[in-house]
Amino acid sequence: MRKLLSILCIAACGLTAQAQQKLYLSKPKFSTGNQTEWSDPKFNDASWKTIDPTILWEKQGYDYTGFAWYRFHVVIPSSLKEKSALKDSLTVYLARIDDSDEAYFNGVKIGKTGTTIEDAQGYNGMFGAERKYTFALNKVPVNWDKENVIAVKVYDGGGDGGMYSEKPYLAMRDYIDGVVVNTSKGFSFAGAFATKDIILENNNSVALSGSLSVQLKDGPDKVLKQTPYTFTLAAHEKKVFKVKEANKEGAYLNYVFTEKTTGKKIEQREEIPYILTPKAPLTPRINGAEVTGVRPNSPFLYKVAATGQKPIQYAAAQLPEGLTIDKATGIITGAVSKAGDYPVKLTVTNKLGKAQRTLTIKVGSLLGLTPAMGWNSWNCWGLSVTTDKVKASAQALIDKGLIDHGWTYINIDDGWESAKRNDDGTIGTNEKFPDLKALGDWLHSHGLKFGIYSSPGDLTCGGYLGSYKHELQDAESYAKWGVDYLKHDWCSYSSVAGNDTSLETFVKPYRVMEQALRAQPRDIYYSLCQYGMKDVWKWGDKVDANSWRTTGDITDTWESLHDIGFSQYKIADYPKPGRWNDPDMLIVGKVGWSGSLRNTRLTPNEQYTHISLWSLQASPLLIGCDISQLDEFTLSLLTNDEVIAVNQDVLGKQAHRVLANDDFQVYVKELADGSKAIGVFNMKTTYTKASVKWSDIKLSLPKKVRDLWRQKDLTAVTSTFSNTLPPHGVVMVKVK
């Protein structure tokens, strides 16, 4: 189940009050259902089971969608209040909750995040939002040195549900809670240096004095440089500090703010992004997939991806009858009536030279012959998506050159649908999308493809109109609008399925939409979003799906990336051209799930791991950030043509995990030219030396080893491949 994610500023800045006295909560009592009296501290919950509040309830045996309650019993020592400076407010930290919640302290409501089916405005989940409720002690009764009850009502709209992430705690609010060291601004790069502004904010109503220490450390945690600042911040004042350090792999910044009155601290570690991808040469080069599929007589659209100094002239020899190329833009359009494989010789030319490559156009029944590459609106905009935001990201994809590396899909996720259907049953759009056909035409004119979203249920995950019992009408509307891609999300179909858990129940809604799509006079890539239920990888091809989600939603944490990305090896034998395992969208750049954008919480090393792993696993590559705010580091992650080529390899094999231990894992992917792509991943939070004998991964001594991120050949090739990997980092190579 996809949820709307809204992250508070403190979480966005990644900060913790290190010296704050916290009272951690023990495991709560838990029950599914929803009774008003469950918020009452006097309610007898002795018969309820206990549950771990750091783990989603599905992962603890509760296969359940709907309301459930957690009840924490906690004795709060009066010393907690006595040791605080302010002594006026208590904070209840509940980490993260999937989807919506209401929290009660001794029967008094202290906070609410998201809305549920009980609310007039309908369900709006806030999956992933930090739950941190603060209340005044003169407003809510606290039983000092006695038992108190914190009751939390949670609503799960589908998929995973419940509390998760960190351990819940109580803490007195103090001056430190009103201070933010805001590091959300990205780095800029100039030569060997990376520069950024950090902003210290005092959100208290009184002035504060303190000190800020900015430490530059290396991988082994040695302080290389320390810059101290001492100052006073007036009430609600902000100060900006400029940091400039070497753009060096393995270096990181440690920020420590100490508030003078209490001595409490805020500390944050931030790795300095380091760019490995070399700049594309000024001489012309053709990038992207070497094969594409289309059905006979369907509209054909293909943008030749090429880098080099502009202007570039494009040519295509031996195009099948019915297709033409625009020599100025490299956009091939038209339709082909006769099935068959058509090798086309592409040529791109600029004043510095020319490049050539063969593109095979396969006219037949199968689409998506390589994993889809593009952008989806959900991870940045959520339900706040608009036409203007979509066009801004599409224009940025062009302006920043992503289109020249093979990124082509622009997909609108949930939130475009009208409040109700037209009188004839057709679906309309809301005020945010006044003309989807015009938007589709604009995208096509720039060589981009147009994606849209729906659900087989009567409502989408965000509460908008689904396609239930209107599949053919909706597919006809998509075709009229020029849609090239449909993401079909399970969502409310659970209410249709009811208690029937048979395989046919899970297959049927996707078969119905498949038949509707195939009846249209244009090709629409079919993406199933149903979270891997009933082993979708075993039957997705039977409903002509081009890709299928294999997991729940990903979030921008190492834990989520690890759990999803490093579990795909179990189903590595199922993908093939036109049929792809989809472990969800990319979580690099500025994300937010609601329009409140912030930098991803993944470290630079983890982002290299993310792109490497998705490329090795032949996963669809759908950018989830706002491309218009793409920084240089993220752009370098998404424009490494040698890494992308591994993902787009025409053989269509997913990498297999060939070695795994507590320290590192090794993945090997077969490529069409007979070579192998290899990823060695560090599972630890410290630098780790990974040594792998080629024979251990069933390879003979290679003649050539090429570092794909750095795009250079390694000079010494021995019987053992050794690397010192950074925390959660990777080395990705190609061997022959």
N, C-alpha and C positions, 0 to 999 in steps of 0.2 A: 504494500500500500504506500503510495507516495503521499507525503505530508508537506504542509507548508512550514518552512523553517524560518524562525525569526530569532536572531541571536542578539542578546543584550550587549552593550558596549564593553562591559568589563570582560565578557567572554571573548569578544572580538579582539580585544587587546591582549588576551592570553595571560592575564595577570592573576596572582594570588597574594593575599596578605599573609606573608610567611609567619609572622609572629603572633597572629591573631589566635586567641584561645578558642578552640573549637570543641564542642561536645558532640561526638559522633553518635548517631542513633543506631540502636541495635535493630535486628531484623523485625519487621512489622508483622502484624496479623493481616491476613488477606482473604478476601472473598469476592467472587464474581457476583454480579447483580447490582441493584441500586435501591437502597432503602433510605429514606430521609433520616431515620433515627440513627443511622450509622455514623453521623457526624457528632452525635452526643457523647461526651466523655464518659457518661455513666452506662452506656450500652455495654452489655456483656458479650465480648467477642472471644470468650474462652474456647469455644468450639471451632474457631477459625484456625486454619493452618498458617504457619509462618512462611515467609517468602524472602528471597534475596532481592533487595531494592536496587541492586546494581546490574541486574540481568533482566531482560525483557521476559514477560511471563510465558510467551510461547516456548522459550528456551528452557523453561522449568516445568513443561508438561501441560500448560494450559492452552489448548488450541481453541481460542475464544476471541470473539469480536463483540464489543459492546461495553457496558459499564462494569467497573470493578472498584473496590475500595481497599486502601492500605490504612492500617491504624498503628501508629507508633506510640508506645508507652515509654515515657522518659522522666526520670527524676532530675530536676534542674537544680544544681547547687547554687546557693546564694553567692558563693565566691565568684561565679561567672559574672555577676553584675558588679560586685565590689571591685574587681580588677579592671573594669573598663573606665574610660575617662568620661564618656558622655552619660552612661547609665540611664538612657531614656528609651532605647528601642532594641528589640530582639529580632534577629534575622534567622529565618528557617530556610536552609539551603537543601533543595530536593534534586539537585543535579539536572537530569533531563528526563522528559516524559513523552511517550508516544501514545496518544496524540494531544488531547486536551485535558485540563484538570481544574478542579477547585480544591483549595486547601483550607482546613479549619484547625484552629488552635483552641482547645478546650471548648469546642462548640461554636466559636466565633469565626466567621469567614475572614481569612487574611489575604487571599489572593486567588486570581483566576487567570489562566492562560488558554487562549483559544475558545471556541464555542462548540456546542454539541447539538444533537438533534432536539434537545429540550429547549434550546434558545430560539427566539423569534427569527433571528437572522440565519438560522440553520447551522449546519456543521462546518467548522473551519478549524482543522487540526493545526497544531503548532509543533509538529514533530521536530525534536532536536533543540528547541528553545530552552535556554537555561532557566530553571525555576528557582528564584531567589526572592522570598517574600519577607519584607521587613514591616514590623508593626510597632506602634508606640505602646509602652508599658501601661500608660494611663487609659488605654482604650481596650486592651485585652487582658483578662485575668491570667496571671502566672502563679502557679503554686510552687514557691521557692522551697527547695529541699523536700519536695513531695512529688507525687506522680502527676504528670500532665499527659494529655492525649493529643496527638497530631493526626487528624484524619484527612486522607487525600482521596477524592473521587476522581477516577480516570475514565475517559471515554476513548476507546479504540475503534476507528472507523473501518478497520480491515488490515490484514497483514500483521506485522508485529505490533505489540501493545505493551504499555506499562512503563514503570520506572526503569531507568538504566543509567549506566555510566559510572559516575563517582559515588562514594558513600555519602549519604545525607548527614547533615550536622546542624547544630545550633551555635550561634555566636552573637555576642552583643555588638550592636553597631558602634563604630568608633570613627575617629577622624580619618583613619586610613581608608575607610570604605568610601569616602568622598573624594579620593584622589585617584586619578587615572594617568598612567604613563601610556600615552596613545602612540603606538608604533604602526598604525594602520597605513600610513603613507608608504608607498613602495620605494624601492631603491632606483636611482638613476645611475647609469654607467658611463664613464668617460675614461677611455684608456684602461689603465690597470686599477682604477679606483671605483668604488661604489659609494654613493652619497644618498643620504635621506634625512628628513626632518623627524624628530620625535617631539611630541607635545605633552608637556606636563600640565594637567588640569586640576584645579582645586574646585570641586563642586560643593564644598562646605560653605556655610553662611558666615564663617569666621576666617580670619587670616591664619595661615599655617607656615611654620618655618620647617626647613628640612634640608636634606642633602641628597644629591643624585650622583651616583657613581656609574660611569660608563666604562665597562671593562672589555677589552679585546682579548679573546682567549683563542688558543689553538685547539686542535683535536684532543690532545692529552690533557686538556683543561689547565694549561699553563697560562698565567696572565702575561700577555705581551705588552699591554699598554693599559693605563688607567687614567681616566679624566674625571676629576671630582668637580662638582658644582655645589655651592652653598647659597641658599637664597630664602626669601620669604615670598609666599604667594598670597595676594589679597583674596578676599572672598570672591569665588567664581572667576578668578584670574587664570589665564593660560600663558605659559612660556614655551617658546620654541627653541630647540637645541639642534644644531646641525651636526650630523655624524658623517665623517668621511674616512673610509678605511680601504685597504687593498682588496680588490675583487679576487680573493684567494680561496681556493678549495680547502675546506676544513676549518676555516676561521669562523668565529661567531662572536656576537656581542651579548654581554650580560648587563642588564640595567638593574640597579638597586636603588630604590628610593626609601629613605628613612625619615619618618615623621618625628620631629624633635620632642614633642610633648610626651608621647607614649613610647617612643623607641620602636614602634611597630614598622614593619617593612613591606614593601612590594618588590618582588624580584621576577624578572623575566629573561629568558634566554631566547635569542633570535639568531639563527644562522644567516650569514651573509650569502645571498644567492651568488652562485658562480656559474658563468656561462661556458658550456663545453662546445656547443654547436658552432662550427665556423660559419662565417658569413657566406652566403651563396655567391659564386663568382659572377663577375660582370659578363663573362661570355655566356651564351645561351645554353640552357640545360632543360631537358624535358623530364618532368616529375610525374608522380601519380601512378595509378594502376595501369598495367599493360593490357587489360582486357575489360570489356564492358558488355552487358547483356541488354537486349531489348526484344520485345515480342513483335511478330510480323504486323505491320501496318500501325503500330503504336507510335505516337510522337517521340522522336529521338532528340535528346539534348545531351551534349558532351562538351565540356570546356577543357581544351588542352592546357594542362598545367605546365607552365614553363617560367623559369627564372632567368635573369640576365638584365643587362641594361636596356631600358625602354628607349625608343619604341622597338617592338618585336613584330616581325611578320610571320604569319603562320601559313603552312601549306599542308595538304593531305592528298597523297596520291593513291589511286585505286579505291576511292570511296565507292561503296555499293550504290547502285542506282537509287535515287530518291534522297540522297544526302548531299549537303553542301557545307563548305566551311567559310566563315567570315575571316578573311585574311588579316584583318586588323585586330580582331578580338580572340581568335582561336576557338570560337563557338561553332560546333557542328550541329546542324539541325536538319529536320526532314523526317522521312519515314521510309522503311524498307519493307517491301511486300514479300520477298522471297527468303525463306529460312536458310541458314547456313552460316559458316564462319568466314569472315571477311578480314584478312590482314591488310591494314591500311598503313602506309608509310607516312609518318608525320615528320615535318621539317619546321624548325623554328630558326629564324635568322635575325641578327642585329648587326650593327656596324663592326662588332668585334669577331663575328664568326657565325657558325651555324651548328645545329645539333639535330640528329635524326633518331627516330625510334619507331618500332612497329607497334601499333595498337590493333588488337584483334577485336572486332565487333562480332559478337555472337548473337545472331538473330534466331531465337528459339523460344522455349517456354520459361526459361529461368532468368531471374533478375538477381541483382546483388551478388555478382560473381566474386567481388572482393568486399570486405567489411565496409559498411557505410562510414563516411567521414563528413562531419559537418558540425552544426551547432544546434542546441536545444535550449529553449527559454527557461526551463523549470528551475535549474539550480541557482539562477541569479534572480529571476523576476517572480517566480511562483505565479500566483493568481493576479499579480499586479502588471502582468504583461500587456503591452499595447502595440498597435501598429508602428508607432514611432520608435519604440524600443527595439522591435524586431528589425526595422529598416536600419536603425543605427548600428546594430550588431552586424547586419549583412553588409552595410557599406564599409564598416571597419574591417570585416573579413577580406573585402576587396582591397581597401586602401593599405592595410598592413601586409598585404601580400600572401595571406593564407590561401587564397584561391589559387595561387601559383604553385602551391605544394599539394593540391588535390582535395582541399576542403571545399565541399560543394553544397551540402544540405543545410537549409535554414528551416528549422522545425519549431512551429508554435505548439507549446504544450497546453495544458488545461487553462481555461479562463477566457476563451474566445466566443463561447456559445451564448445564444440568446436565452432569455429567461423562460420562454415557452416556444413551442413550435408554431409555425404558421398554420393557417386554417386548413391547408391541404396536407399537413403533416410533415412538410419539409422543415429542415432545421435552418435557423437564421443565425446571425452574428449579433453581438452586443455593440454598444456604442464605442468600445475600444477598437473595434475592427469593422469600420463602416463598409469596406469593400475588399473582400478577400480575393476576388478575381483580379482586381487591379494590383493588389500586392503580389499575387502569383505571377502576373504578367511582368511586373517590374523585376522580380527575382529572375525569371527566365531570360529577360533581356540582358541580364548581366552574367548569364551562364550558370546561375545558381538553381538548385532544385528546392521545391517547396514541400514542407512536411506539416502535418496536422495531427490532432489528438482526439481520441474519443474513448468510450467504454462500451462493452457489450451489455452493461446494466442500464437502468433507466436514468441513473445519475453518474457523473464522473466523480473522481476522488475529491474534487473541490466543490461538489454540489451542483455542478452545471449539467445540462442535458446530455444524457448518454444516447446510445443508438438502439437500445432494446426495442425490438419490433419495428424499427425504422431503418434497418441496415441497408436495404436496397436504395431507399430514398437518400440516405446520407452518402452512400457511395456515388450515386449519381450527382449529388451536389459537389462532392470532392472533385469529381472528374470535370465538371463545368468550371470549377475554380482553378483547375490546373494543378491539383495536388499530385505530388510524386511519392509521398511517403505517409503511411498511417501508423501511428502508435496506438495500439488498442489495449486499454488498461482495465484489468479485471474489476476493480472498485466495487460498485454496488451490485455486481452480479451475484455476490454471495447471498443476497436476499432472494434471488431467483432460484439459486441452487438449493437453498434450504439445507436440510440434513442429508441430502443425497450426495455422497462422496464418491460415486462411481467415476471411472475414467471418462465415460461418455459425457457426463455432466460437465467436466472441465474442457472437453474437446469441442462440444457442440457450439457454444457461442462463437468460437473462433472459426469454425467451419462455415457458419452462417455468413459471417462477414467476408470470408474468403470467396464464397460464391458470388457475393454482391460485388466485390472488387473485380473479379475476373469477368464480370458481365460488362465492365466499362471499356470504352474505346481508348483507354490510355493505361500505361503501366503505373501501378502504385505499389511501391516497396511495402511489405507487410511485416510490421514489428509487433510481436506479442509481448505484452507487459503483464505477466501473471506470476512473477516471483518464483518460478521453478516448480510450481505445484504439479503434482502427479508426474514428476520427471518429464517436463515439457520437451527436453532435448531428445526424448525417445519418440515423440509424436508430432513435434512442431512442423516437420516437413510434410506430414500427411495433410495438413491444412494449408500447404504452400506458403508457410511463413519463411521469411528471409532471415529473421533473427528472433530470438526469444530470451527474455530476461530469465536468468538462472538463480537470482537471489533477491532478497529484500533490498530496500533503498540504501545507497551508499551515502555516507557523510564524510566530511573532510577531517577525519581523524585517522591516525595510524591503525587504531583498533579496527575500525570499519574497513579500511583498505586491506589490512592483513586478513581479516576474517573472510572477506569476499574474494579478493584477488588470489590468495594462496590456497583457496579451496577448489578452484576451477580445474585443477589437474585431474580430478576424479572423473570428469566428463570430457576429457580431451579427445576422445575418439569420435565424437559425434559431429563436430563441424566439418564442413566441406564447402566448396564454392556454392554460393546462394543460400547456405544454411549455417548460421553463426550463433554460438553462445554469446549472450550479452550480459556481462556482469555490472552493467549500469554506466552512467555517464562519467566524464572526467571531472575531477574536483581540484583543478588547478586554477590560478588566477583569482579574481574577485567573485566570491559567491555570496549567497544570502538567503535564497529560497523565498524571499518576500520583497525584494527590492532594497532591503537594508544591507548594502553590500559591504564586505570586509575581505581582507586577504585570507586565502585558504590557511587552515591551521596545519597543513602538512609542511614539514621542513623541506628545504631544497632537495636534500638527499631522498626524502620520501617521494617527492614529485618525480625525480628521475626514475625511481623504482616503479612508480605508478605508470608512467608512459611506457617504460620498457616492458613491464609485465603485460599490459594490455596489447602491446604490439606483438609480443611473442605468442600471445594466446589468440591471435586473430580476432580480437574483439572489435565490435563497432567502436569507432572513435567519435564521440559526440561531445564537443566542448560545452561545458556547463556555465562558464563565466560570462560576464559582460565583455564582449570583445572590444567595445569602444574604449574600455579602460585597461586594455592589455598592456602590461609592462614589458620591458625588454627581456627579462628573464623568462617569463611565461611564453613570450613569442619564440624565444630560442628553443623551448621545450617542444613546441608544436610545429617547428619548421625544419627539423632535422630529416632530410630526405632519405638518408640511409636507414634510420630507425623506422620511418614510415614505410619504406619499401619492404621491411620485414612483415609489417602488418598487412600490406597490400599484395603480398606474394601470390601469384596466380595458382600455385599448387593448393592453397587453401587449407594447409595443415595447422592444427593448434599445437603449441609446444607441449611436450611431456616433461613431467618432473622426473629427473633421473637420479637425483641425489638429494637427501635431506637429513640434516642433523640439527642439534640445538643452536648451532652457530650460523649456518648458511644453507641455502637451497640452490640447486642448479636445474635450469630448464633448457631443453634442447628442442629446436624447431627445424623441421626439414624444409628446404627451400627448392624452388623449381629448377634452379641451375645446378642442383646436386650438392650445394654447400649447406652448412648448418648455421643457424643463429643460436647463440648461447647467452643466457643470462645467469649470473651468479649474484645472489641476493643475500645481504646481511640481515639476519633476523634479530640481531642484538642492538642495544642502545649504546654500544661502545665500538671503537675501531676493532675490526676483526681481520685476522689474516686467513684468507681462504686459499687452500692449496688443493688442486684437483688434478689427478693424473688422467690424461686423455683416455687411458684404458679403462679407468673407473666409470667413465660415462660412455663406454663402448665406441670410442673413436680412436682411429689410428693417429699417429703424429701428423698434424696438419702441415702443409707446405706454407700456408699463409694464415695469419691471424690479424684481423682488422678490428680496431676499436671503433664501434659505430657512432658513439656520441662525439668522440673527438675527430672522427673521420680520418684516421691515419693508421697505417700498418705498424704492428709491433715488430721491432727489429730482431729480438731474440725469441726463438721458438724452441722450447725444450720439452721433455717428456711430462713435465708438471707445469700446469698453468696456475700461477700464484698471484694474488692481489691482496693488498690491504684495503679492505672496504670500510667506508665511513659508516656511522650509525644508520641503520635502516637504508643503506645505500646499495648500489649495484654497479657491476661492470657488465657491459653488453658487447659481445664480439660476434664476428662472422668468420667461420673457418672453412678452408678448402683443403 
